[in-house]
Amino acid sequence: MSRLPGRRLLQIPGPTNVPGPVLDAIARPTIDHRSAEFAALMRGLLPDLARVFGTSGPVVIYPSSGTGAWEAALANTLSPGDRVLGFETGYFATLWADMARRLGLVADLVPGDWRHGVEPSAVRERLRADPAIKAVCVVHNETSTGVLSRVREVRAAIDAGAADRGADPPLLFVDTVSSLACTDYRHDEWGVDVTVSGSQKGLMLPPGLGFNAISERALAAAETARLPRSYWDWRPVLEANAAGFYPYTPATNLLFGLRAAVDLLCEEGLANVFARHARHSAATRAAVDAWGLEVVCRDQAEHSPSLTAVLMPEGYDEAEFRAAVVERYGMALGSGLGRLRGRVFRIGHLGDFDDLMLAATLSGVELGLAAAGVPYRPGGVAAALEVLAR
């Protein structure tokens, strides 16, 4: 068959499906970014966005990917040769550590099995042993594995480790690219210094915006940091933002879309958004269990609300399975990344997503398992529907 009728399903863990009101907002005619109209947009948007991050402090919006926002967190707060502590919870944690090294930092990456989140006791032990650590980098929701780390507990461990050695605690940087607007997150309350995120997942936008939510401690660190920075420098952005503007041409139409996306989140209510994501995650795990397959995450307290990473049976390749799903049913699933390439496929269930969309997604997976000749037990979709019907 040369053409598959019907709509293609994008069920990777981001970019996610962009809802109609956001697409409509992005399609508006571009306005003058030095006009009173633009300033009014930003003066309303920035405080509303800050509430999504759980902060009363500033949020810098860059025309960038989340990777750019990673670099901004490091470049604004640290100096060449500073020591940074990271934890190998998955592919993106390793990339952040690699970036730190390329920027001239000394990155210590604690080895991990890619099936667990950051262990708070390990944080305390490392800080007790190395008083020179200036920052701790944590990926809240590891998109390659579907594992969620306990940021509040990590912050407590950082403070305890610093107290053990009678020193000031290092800064805490948290990547929320695939957790923001999907699960409870509290930048201020949890003592996070820089929260990094991107537009293309829980915020329901196309790729193109990167974010830094910034604490007072991080702003103070920026005054003495000596890593080179120009485009990523917070200071000119914050100065211009105070009047509703930017020091350069912003991604105006994506900001229109962000305004619409934040409105949708507020209309549904963040608590309801988080509950919806948790429910879809539970239903997906019920399907995987009924199929006789195994999820990557091994800790019941660390299951991602945004995606489920599924291990392929021994001897079967995830790329071949995903190709069969695309070719026969027009649905894209996430690939295995890094050491999980060939071994894991990922089901995205985040963003603008409802029960019927999840049922269709899981139906596509079950049909694809059969089409690709992957051994499984039928009944995964029925198991998920039982969860959704409760």
Secondary structure, 3 states (H helix, E strand, C coil): CCCCCCCCEEECCCCCCCCHHHHHHHCCCCCCCCCHHHHHHHHHHHHHHHHHHCCCCCEEEEECCHHHHHHHHHHCCCCCCCEEEEECCCHHHHHHHHHHHHCCCEEEEECCCCCCCCCHHHHHHHHHHCCCEEEEEEECEECCCCEECCHHHHHHHHHHHHHHCCCCCCEEEEECCCCCCCCCCCCCCCCCCEEEEECCCCCCCCCCEEEEEECHHHHHHHCCCCCCCCCCCHHHHHHHHCCCCCCCCCCHHHHHHHHHHHHHHHHHCHHHHHHHHHHHHHHHHHHHHHHCCEECCCCHHHECCCEEEEECCCCCCHHHHHHHHHHHHCEEEECCCHHHCCCEEEEECCCCCCHHHHHHHHHHHHHHHHHCCCCCCCCHHHHHHHHHCC
